[in-house]
Amino acid sequence: MKHEVRYMPVVNHGHPGTFSYNWFYYRSAIKAVLRPHRLEFKEPRYGRDSNFLYRESTRRRWHRLYNVPDEVEVPFTVYGYSGAVGMMSILRDIGVNFRHLLHLKSDIKVNSVMKAGESYIIDYAFEEVLRIKADKAAIIGTTRVMRDNEIYMEVKDHFVIKEVPLKYLDRLKVNDTGEFRGIIRIPADKLERCTTHELYIRENYARDYGQASGDKNIVHTTKFTSSLFGFGRPFIQGLCTANMIMSKLCIEGFNPGHFSIIFCRPVYLESRVFLSYTESDYRLQDDQGRILCFGKIARMS
């Protein structure tokens, strides 16, 4: 007998510029970094935002952020603030402290580009939490963006939860596939006959991305907070990096139908980076040649 999925309603609070959203986000974020760190995952969790409106003002904000011409369409993850609401609720329920959470990788499949002025259904599924090391676990979430029973985008995100107490780890299923083993040390293959662009990560990037996406985590915008989290200085959000790369590809005429990203090192504010790509692969490096992230790409059919 097929298990019936029960979706909990996700209230997106309008958009990141509303008082309602900001109140929810900052109240939840403060609680998330103060609560005891534990991990109790007993069953899959599902959420649904049944009324996500992609506003024209949102489209303009995202295009302005990445300096994208109006006529260019980019599969931006504009549903992000709805996702932040769902993600915070899940992490609260399972007891994860935000200071111990790292975004490891994302895999994005694009069937159609979302259009401003249209409403969408956003489904979220967090079906597994796996033990991957002696003190680490991984939580895997899938997001589907739908309209009229058509899947526009499907995104699979992997997050690492660090320093999990042993008594909670012992209750989790062990991941033995090797999927997470040493992932940030995997070297990106050398790209032959690639196109390379120099990009500059502006000081306001993380703040402006937060205003567009709803990911307003101050670890990305203040030196004091980033130091508390173990980083030397502020750096842009993982999906800010992903959307930056996708926007550059689209401006160049490469419209991705598939885009994956593995996060290796922080992309710091006020730094020069270099994007190199071919028809199937890309990588982002700093000015010392170190890999910041890399992944696979394929054109939309």
N, C-alpha and C positions, 0 to 999 in steps of 0.2 A: 504494500500500500504506500502510495507516494505521500511524503510528509508535506503538510500544508504550511506554507511560509506565512508568518504573521508579521506584518510590517507595523512598526511603531511610527506615528506621525512625526515628521521633522518640521518645525516651524522656523523659517529662515529669517524672520524679523525684518523683512523688506529688502534691505541692502546694507552694505557696510557703513554708509553715511548716516544711518538712522540712530537716534538715541537708544531705541530698543535693542538694536544689534550690539552697539558699543557697551551698553550696560551688561548684556548677557556675556559678551566676550571677556571683558576685563574682570568681571566678578568671577567667572568660571576659571580664568587663567590664574588669578591670585589663589583661589582655593586649590587649583591643580598643582601648584608648586609648594604649597604648605602642607598638604595632606600626607599621611604616612604612606610609604611606598610598599605596595603589596600587589598581588596579581591573582585574582580569582575568576577564572573563566570556566563556566559550567555548560554553556550552550551557545550556539550561534545567535547573533543579533542582527536584526534587519530593520532598516528605516526607510521611509518614503516621504519625499517632499513632493506633494501632489500639485503644487501651484508655484513653480519657479518661473518668474518672468524675466526674460533676458531684455533688459532695457536698452534703448538707444543710447542713453547717457552712459551706461556701463560700457557699451561697445566703444564709444568715443574715448572713455577713460583708458581702456586697455590699449587702444591704438596710439594714444598720445604717450602712454608710458613707454612703449617700445618703438616710438617714432615710425609707425607703420602707415603708409599711404591709405587713404580712405577706401580706395577701390580694391585693395588687397584683403582677401579673407584669410583668417588664421584660426585654426581650431583651438583657441584659447580655453583654458579650464575656468571659464567664467562662473561656473556653478560653485566655485571654491568656498564662498562664505556659507552656503547651505551645507557643504561638506564639513566645514569647521564646527558647525553646530552639532551635527551628527557625531563627529569624531570626539568632541569634548564630552558628549553624553556617554558614549561608549567607554572612554577612558575613566570617567568618573565612576561608572558602574563596576568596572573591573579593578579599580583602585590604583591606577598607574599615576605616579608623580611625573609631571612634565619634564623635570630636569633629567630624567633617565630615558627619554624617548629620542630616537634618531630616525630620520627618514632615510631608508637604505636605497630603494629603487622604485621606479614606476614603469609601467608598460601601458601605452596608450594606443587604442585602435580607433580610427576615425572612419566612419561610413559617410557622414554628412556633416557639414559645418553648421553650427547653430546660427540662427538668424535673429537679429535684434527685433523686438516687438512681438516675438512669439513666446508662448508658454510651454514648459517642458515638465515631465515627470522625472525626478531624480531618485533612483533606488540605490540604497547602500546595503552591503552585506559584509559582516565581519564573522567569518565562519570558522576560523582556526586561530589558535594561539599555540605556538610550538616551542619546545625547549631546544635551543640550538648550541648552547655552551654551558659551562659550569655555573655561570651566573647571568646568562642572557636568554631571552625569549624573543620570538618574533610574532607580530600580529599582522595578519594579511587582510586587506580590505578591498572590495570591488565596488566600483561606482558605475552605474549605467544611466545614461542620459537618453530619454525616450520622448517621442512625440508621435501620436497616431499609430501606436504599436510598432514604430520603427526605432531601432537602436541607432542613435546618432554617434555616441561615443561610449566606449567601455574602457575603464581605467582600473588597473590593478596596482595597488600600492603595498609595499613591504616596509614595515617599521621594526626597528630593533629596540627592545626594552632592556636596559642595562641594570646590573646590580639587583637582580631579583632575589629575594630571600629564598633559601633552599627549600623551606617547607612548602612554598608555592610552586617552585619549579618541579618538585617531585610529583605534583598532581597533573603535570602536562604531558601530552604526547611528545615523544622525542622525534625530531626531524633527522632522519638518517640518509637523506638524498644528497647531502653535500652542497645544497643550493646556497647556503649561507656561509660556507666555510671560507674564510679569508677573502671575502668578496671585495673589500676595498683595496686589497693588494693585487688584484688581477690586473696585469698590464694590458693596456689597450694596444691592439695591433698597430704596427706602423702603417700609416696610410700612404699609399702610392698614388700619384697623379691626382692629388686632392686640391680642392679650392680652400684657401685660408683667408680669414678676415680677422683684423685686430679690432677688439671691442674694449670700451672703457666702462667700468662699473662705477657709475656716479654715486656720490654721497647720499643722494635722496632716493636711490633705487628701492631699498628695502621699505622705506616709509611709504612711498608712492604705490608699491606693489601691495602693501598691507591695506591701503585705502581702496584699491581696486578689487582685491581678492577677499578681503576680510581676515587674512592671516596677519594679525597685528602684534605678533609676539615681539616684545621689546628686546629680546636677546639679539634681534637682528638690527636694532636701531640705536642702541646705546652701548658705549664701551664698558661702562660699569656692569651692566647686566650680562653682557657677553662674557666678561671676565668671571662673573659668578658661576656661569655655566661651563667654564673651563676653556674658553676661547680667548685668544689674544685681543681681538677687535671684532666689531660687527661684520656680519656677512649676510648675503641675500638668502632668501628662503629657497628651498630646493625646487619648488615648482616655479618660482620666479626665474631660476636658471633654465628650467625646461621650457617655459613659455618664451623666454628670450631667444633660445636657440631655434624653436619652431618658427617664431616670427621672422628671424633672419633667413631661414630656409624659404619661407613663403615669399618674402620680398625678392629673393633670388629666383623665384619661379618653381621651387621644389615644394609641392603641396603634399605633406606627409599623410599617408593612410595608416602608417604604423610608425610609432616613435617610442623607443625605450631609452631609459636613462639610469645609469648606476652612479651614485654619488660617492666620490672618493675623498675629496678634501673640500673645505669651505671655500666659497667664492667671495673674497673679501671686498668690502666697499673701497672705493678709490684705488682700484687696481686695474692693470692692463691684463687682458686675457686674449687668447687666440683660438678661434673656432676653425677647425679643419674638417672637411666632409667630402665624401664621395657619394656615389649612388646608393650605397648600402650601409655606410658607417660614418660616425663622426666622433670627434673628441674635442674637449675644451681643456686648454693648458694655461698655466700662468707664465709669467715672463722668465721663469727659471726652467721651463720645460716640464714641470710636474703636471701629471694628469689630474684635473679637477673633477671631471665626469666624462663618461663616454656611453655610447649606445649604438643601437641599430636603427636604421630608417628605411622606409620604402614609400614610394609614391602612391597617392590615392588612385585607385583604378577607376 
